[in-house]
Amino acid sequence: MAFKLKGKEEKFFGILEEHAQLCQDASLILLSVCKGELDKAAGFRDIDVKEKRADELVNEIAERLRKTFITPMDREDIQLLIEQLDDTIDIVKDIADKMLMYQVGIASEGVVRLAEIVAKCLKHINKCISYMDSLKKNYIKVDGRVHEVIRLESEADTIYHEEMAKLFKECSDPIEIIKWKEILAAMEDVIDGCEDLVGTFRRVVLKYA
């Protein structure tokens, strides 16, 4: 038989929760690197380990979707959530990689603030994922965290533009400008990705709550 009727006992939510926790953990490591509390090489290694585990979870979800006839949510929703989570941790790793590869100096206050927003967004996303298996009971909590991520994205957008303007105004080294411009752009990308993720949560809530 091609499919196994395992239904809602399948551990899809557990896999999503583990992936979301890996994303949050990676963001906290990145924040420590930006604050100068953790060596760039050590931070990248730690994030790389978490990203590799996250890739394993993406493959595990795909395998479970292939084998399971009845899933607790639409297959497309489960697949989209894991893909968006995986894109998130990939960008966090890319930021840490750039900081190490480019051997950048001390991060500015604006960069640290953006890293803090990344960590806050992923904390809210982690909590949202933990509510997914009981949306009828927790849809108000999910909606509250969705709104907070959207607010944080707006705050980050302002910081990003201020930091880019400051970089071009105050930095006279074109190589340094290129380095930090790429890092700032990646920071904005990961926060925009968090906004996309909570947009998915909002659609899922409307469908299942």
C-alpha positions in Angstrom: 0.0 0.0 0.0 1.4 3.4 -1.0 0.1 5.4 2.0 -0.1 4.6 5.7 -3.2 5.8 7.5 -1.4 7.3 10.5 -3.4 10.5 10.6 -3.0 13.1 13.3 -0.7 11.0 15.4 2.0 11.8 12.8 4.6 14.1 14.4 4.4 16.9 11.8 3.9 19.6 14.5 6.8 18.2 16.5 9.1 18.5 13.5 7.9 22.1 12.8 8.5 23.0 16.4 12.0 21.6 16.4 12.8 23.5 13.2 11.4 26.8 14.7 13.5 26.3 17.8 16.6 25.8 15.7 15.8 29.1 13.9 15.4 30.9 17.2 18.6 29.4 18.6 20.5 30.4 15.5 19.2 34.0 15.8 20.4 34.2 19.4 23.9 33.0 18.3 23.9 35.6 15.6 22.9 38.3 18.1 25.8 37.2 20.4 28.2 37.5 17.5 26.9 41.0 16.6 27.3 42.1 20.2 30.9 40.8 20.3 30.1 38.3 23.0 30.9 35.3 20.7 33.8 34.8 18.3 32.6 34.9 14.6 34.1 31.6 13.7 32.6 29.8 16.7 29.2 31.5 16.0 29.2 30.4 12.4 30.1 26.8 13.4 27.2 26.7 15.9 24.8 28.1 13.4 26.0 25.7 10.7 25.3 22.7 13.0 21.8 23.9 13.5 21.2 24.6 9.8 22.3 21.1 8.9 19.9 19.6 11.5 17.2 21.9 10.0 17.9 20.4 6.5 17.4 16.9 8.0 14.0 18.0 9.3 13.0 19.3 5.9 13.8 15.9 4.4 11.9 14.2 7.3 8.8 16.3 6.6 8.9 15.4 2.9 9.2 11.7 3.7 6.3 11.8 6.1 4.2 13.7 3.6 5.0 11.0 1.0 4.0 8.2 3.4 1.0 9.7 5.2 -2.5 9.6 3.7 -4.2 11.8 6.3 -2.3 14.8 7.5 -3.3 17.1 10.4 -3.2 20.1 8.0 -3.2 20.4 4.2 0.0 19.1 2.8 0.6 22.5 1.0 0.5 24.3 4.3 2.9 22.0 6.1 5.3 22.2 3.1 5.1 26.0 2.9 5.7 26.4 6.7 8.8 24.1 6.7 10.2 25.8 3.5 9.8 29.3 5.0 11.4 28.2 8.2 14.3 26.7 6.3 14.7 29.8 4.2 14.9 31.8 7.5 17.7 29.7 9.0 19.6 29.7 5.7 19.7 33.5 5.7 20.7 33.7 9.3 23.6 31.3 8.4 24.4 33.5 5.4 24.7 36.6 7.6 27.1 34.8 10.0 29.0 33.5 7.0 29.4 37.0 5.6 30.6 38.4 9.0 33.2 35.7 9.2 34.3 35.7 5.6 34.5 39.4 5.3 36.3 39.7 8.7 34.1 42.7 9.6 34.9 44.8 12.6 32.6 45.8 15.5 29.0 45.9 14.5 27.3 49.2 14.7 24.4 49.9 17.1 22.0 49.7 14.2 23.2 46.3 13.2 22.8 45.0 16.7 19.3 46.4 16.9 18.4 44.6 13.7 19.9 41.4 15.1 17.8 41.9 18.2 14.7 42.2 16.0 15.5 39.0 14.2 15.7 37.2 17.5 12.5 38.7 18.7 10.6 37.8 15.5 11.9 34.2 15.6 10.8 34.0 19.3 7.3 34.9 18.3 7.4 32.6 15.3 8.6 29.7 17.6 5.6 30.3 19.9 3.2 30.5 17.0 4.4 27.1 15.7 3.9 25.7 19.2 0.2 26.7 19.0 -0.4 25.1 15.6 -1.7 21.8 16.9 -4.6 23.5 18.8 -5.5 26.5 16.8 -9.1 26.7 17.9 -7.9 27.3 21.4 -4.9 29.5 20.6 -5.8 31.5 17.5 -6.0 34.7 19.6 -2.4 34.1 20.8 -1.2 33.4 17.3 -2.9 36.6 16.0 -1.3 38.7 18.8 2.2 37.4 17.9 1.5 37.9 14.2 0.8 41.6 14.8 3.9 41.9 16.9 6.1 40.5 14.1 4.5 42.9 11.7 5.2 45.8 14.1 8.8 44.7 14.5 9.3 44.4 10.7 8.1 48.0 10.3 10.6 49.1 13.1 13.4 47.2 11.3 12.6 48.8 8.0 13.2 52.2 9.6 16.4 51.1 11.2 17.6 49.6 8.0 17.2 52.8 6.0 18.8 54.9 8.7 21.7 52.5 8.9 22.2 52.4 5.2 22.2 56.2 5.0 24.6 56.4 7.9 26.9 53.9 6.3 27.2 55.8 3.0 27.6 59.1 4.9 30.2 58.2 7.5 32.2 55.3 6.0 35.0 56.4 3.6 36.2 52.9 2.8 34.3 51.5 -0.2 35.2 47.9 0.7 33.7 48.3 4.2 30.6 49.9 2.6 30.1 46.8 0.4 30.6 44.4 3.3 28.1 46.0 5.6 25.7 46.8 2.8 25.4 43.1 2.1 25.0 42.2 5.7 22.4 44.8 6.3 20.5 43.6 3.2 20.5 40.1 4.5 19.3 41.3 7.9 16.4 42.9 6.1 15.7 39.8 4.1 15.4 37.6 7.1 13.1 40.0 8.8 11.0 40.3 5.7 10.9 36.5 5.6 9.5 36.5 9.2 6.7 38.7 8.0 6.0 36.3 5.2 5.9 33.5 7.7 3.4 35.2 9.9 1.3 35.9 6.8 1.2 32.1 6.3 0.1 31.7 10.0 -2.7 34.2 9.4 -4.0 32.2 6.4 -3.7 28.9 8.3 -5.6 30.4 11.3 -8.4 31.5 9.0 -8.6 28.0 7.5 -8.4 25.9 10.6 -9.4 27.9 13.7 
